[in-house]
Amino acid sequence: MAEVLFYHLTESTLEDALPGLLERSVKRGWKVVVQTGTEERRDALDTHLWTYRDDSFLAHATDRESYQADQPILLTIRPDNANGAEIRFLVDGASPPDLAAYSRAVFMFDGHDAMQLEGAREHWKAMKAAGHEVTYWQQTPDRRWERKA
């Protein structure tokens, strides 16, 4: 069973929070897949990850490109695991595939979006029912993650 984390964004946007989490995942030696709910969101994150900081970028590709298996980070709208990732991020209301093949899955949801909050609640119930180890993390005012459940 995968370790499943729910990250409740209350103080920053996905674009602010995601790059740091991706950096830490890659530093651990993990391949990463980020599943978005729409092509538009995938494409926006694609652009953002190349330019989010002046002194850095995150090497990645999207599911539109060749050599997906070689990518440390793959952005996709699909449920497959084309790069053999150990960790899967689900953002923008993306519906998860079977998570049994992953060490970790991370649901990130906007605390100011009622639809994303409701979706996260449903995913929480489904992940617990499937037997995954689930934890809930919320941002503090200084944008750190604090475990709440």
Secondary structure as UniProt FT lines:
FT   STRAND          3..9
FT   HELIX           14..27
FT   TURN            28..29
FT   STRAND          32..35
FT   HELIX           39..51
FT   TURN            54..55
FT   STRAND          61..62
FT   TURN            63..64
FT   HELIX           68..70
FT   STRAND          73..76
FT   TURN            82..83
FT   STRAND          87..90
FT   TURN            92..93
FT   TURN            100..101
FT   STRAND          104..110
FT   TURN            111..112
FT   HELIX           114..129
FT   TURN            130..131
FT   STRAND          133..139
FT   TURN            141..142
FT   STRAND          145..147
//
